[in-house]
């Protein structure tokens, strides 16, 4: 694990910056007489004070009657009068704020804005040229109450005086800034770019952190300081850009796209330090919102302080209240990681024991459910088997009784036919030594040994002689 933070400057870092603690110089053009005539800007040199000049008289012009001393009177041309009035107006009335309602509002192709301010009794023509008009977050609506800082002057060609505005603010809560913010927010919300479902998770252990901010601002110093303290092994890639002023939103979007196209960072912080609403406004403009939304890399927005909420915050995958908090969001704390690693064996052991206990309980529960299921399935089978067994037993008993009765009958018949039954009635059967039955007298020769089979045994006998019976007459 390295103890030094790796820092890369990616792309072209732009100097000059943010009004975290500085201001953009107020550069004004030379004094010019601008007019709304025809939608084009017109300039003329400021005339000398007409009160120090005497208008020439045309030669041969008769003196008007009624002059006290008969001298020739001063005859002013219309142009001279208008120029003199303009000089008087511009020299006697300093810059002032004028409040009223927007009557009409027109923006020319050149970017100049022509409008009227009115109240319930009068109206005043006004113009705001492209340089100042481009600083407006949006055009005011007709009827909106505003206040305009500017100088009174006279458009000599028409003899009409007007207010040349340098700054325009709407009355109320943040005025035009809030109006422009809500208009863009509603448009992006309708496109689904503010949907929480499209936000991606921030990687827990990034190896490369991209930063889009000013290279000279306090925000970048805060981010690198926190990253070096919490995760010194992380590589930081900076894509420097202006973060305020005219065109800053396009610069921020380009810097972010350069960084994303490099494929280097795992997560990107886009932001800047605190400032006024105007200072932070670049992060409320559409180019930045589109670049953040189209990034395939998770974006953390960190603009201003906790109370400052910008369009970039709403579109980004995560919002941090400050740049320092953004750095804490994207990387883990090294000390916390070490402590966590030291506790890992114990936690792992507890986890394994809990897992084993849960597995055993789950197996026991499943086995019990299986046994109950088997019992439920076997109950009808067992009941049917019991019924069948009882029926079979009754059938067997019936068959046995029937067979016994039949056997008894057959036994009686057999007994009647058995020679033993004859023997039991006093008869005997004579057999010779070979077991041959001796049936007739001729079989009993004298001194022939034979055996008599009687009811309860065998008697050995010897023939003493035999005589045949006489036949019955």
Secondary structure, 3 states (H helix, E strand, C coil): CCCCCEEEEECCCCCCCCCCCCCCCCCCCCCCCCCCHHHCCCCCCCCCCHHHCCCCCCCCCCCCCCCCCCCCCCCCCHHHHHHHHHHHHHHHCCCEEEEEEEEEEEECCCCCEEEEEECCCCEEEEEECHHHHCCCCCCCCCCCEEEEEEEEEEECCCCEEEEEEEEEEECCCCHHHHHHHHHHHHHHHHCCCCCHHHCCCCCCCCCEEEEEECCCCHHHHHHHHHHHHHCCCCEEEEEECCCCCCCHHHHHHHHHHHHHHHCCCCEEEEEECCCCCCCCHHHHCHHHHHHHHHCCCEEEEEECCCCCCCHHHHHCCEECCCHHHHHHHHCCCHHHHHHHHHHHHHHHHHHHHHHHHHHHHHHHHHHHHHHHHHHHHHHHHHHHHHHHHHHHHHHHHHHHHHHHHHHHHHHHHHHHHCHHHHHHCCCCEEECCCCCECCCHHHCCCCCEEEEEECCEEEEEECCCCCCCCCCC
